[in-house]
Amino acid sequence: MSDLKPKQLTFWVKIFTESPQYLYYFGPFVSVQEAQIHQGGYVEDLQGEGAHIQMLEIVASLQPVGEDWPTFSMNQAYTA
């Protein structure tokens, strides 16, 4: 998570939970591989808190991620 430069493409772990209904973004990461390495820990923490994960994907963005900011999905489906 170091070596980030302004306007650099960054990657985020995007997790939507059904119960409670919430959308989480974890990152930024400098590569898809770095995001994938860390995603298991986020899943484990959320499930440990009783959350039911409905969707997980890696998304890319040129700026911080938020509702109105464009992201590009890496199309990674979550499987329990």
Wavefront OBJ file of the C-alpha trace (Angstrom):
o trace
v 0.000 0.000 0.000
v 3.002 2.232 -0.373
v 4.448 3.750 -3.527
v 1.094 5.261 -4.595
v 1.354 8.274 -6.888
v -1.311 10.907 -7.679
v -3.669 9.793 -10.456
v -2.289 6.250 -10.308
v -4.659 3.368 -10.967
v -5.379 1.752 -7.594
v -7.209 -1.442 -6.691
v -9.795 -1.963 -3.986
v -11.495 -4.969 -2.411
v -15.237 -4.281 -2.676
v -17.448 -6.398 -0.395
v -21.237 -6.190 -0.146
v -22.807 -7.855 2.879
v -26.436 -8.906 3.009
v -26.740 -9.012 6.777
v -26.092 -6.298 7.751
v -26.681 -4.663 4.376
v -23.495 -2.666 3.829
v -20.920 -1.932 1.145
v -17.242 -1.989 2.161
v -14.181 -0.829 0.241
v -10.721 -1.891 1.455
v -7.578 -0.434 -0.062
v -5.972 1.152 -1.927
v -3.619 -1.478 -3.306
v -1.048 -1.055 -6.074
v -1.993 -4.298 -7.872
v -4.765 -6.847 -8.239
v -2.445 -9.441 -6.711
v -1.894 -7.317 -3.589
v -5.657 -6.847 -3.178
v -6.195 -10.609 -3.575
v -3.575 -11.345 -0.917
v -5.426 -9.167 1.610
v -9.043 -9.971 0.734
v -9.161 -13.179 2.803
v -8.425 -11.266 5.988
v -11.282 -8.830 5.320
v -13.682 -11.689 4.602
v -12.593 -13.502 7.761
v -13.047 -10.372 9.900
v -16.508 -9.605 8.494
v -17.685 -13.197 8.864
v -16.279 -13.238 12.397
v -18.552 -10.286 13.145
v -21.531 -12.267 11.804
v -21.813 -10.582 8.393
v -23.128 -12.609 5.444
v -21.135 -11.759 2.322
v -23.186 -11.545 -0.845
v -20.586 -10.172 -3.280
v -16.831 -9.619 -3.411
v -14.880 -8.140 -6.278
v -11.650 -6.329 -6.977
v -12.247 -2.914 -8.558
v -9.834 -0.412 -10.073
v -10.059 3.369 -9.868
v -7.953 6.415 -10.719
v -9.162 8.194 -7.577
v -10.506 7.298 -4.138
v -13.506 5.003 -4.340
v -16.998 6.201 -3.466
v -20.582 5.984 -4.660
v -20.176 8.562 -7.426
v -16.686 7.589 -8.574
v -16.161 5.261 -11.526
v -14.631 1.881 -10.831
v -13.754 -1.008 -13.100
v -14.557 -4.516 -11.936
v -12.031 -7.302 -12.125
v -15.063 -9.696 -12.175
v -14.124 -11.891 -9.273
v -17.207 -13.511 -7.756
v -17.283 -14.443 -4.086
v -17.842 -18.069 -3.214
v -18.245 -19.158 0.385
l 1 2 3 4 5 6 7 8 9 10 11 12 13 14 15 16 17 18 19 20 21 22 23 24 25 26 27 28 29 30 31 32 33 34 35 36 37 38 39 40 41 42 43 44 45 46 47 48 49 50 51 52 53 54 55 56 57 58 59 60 61 62 63 64 65 66 67 68 69 70 71 72 73 74 75 76 77 78 79 80
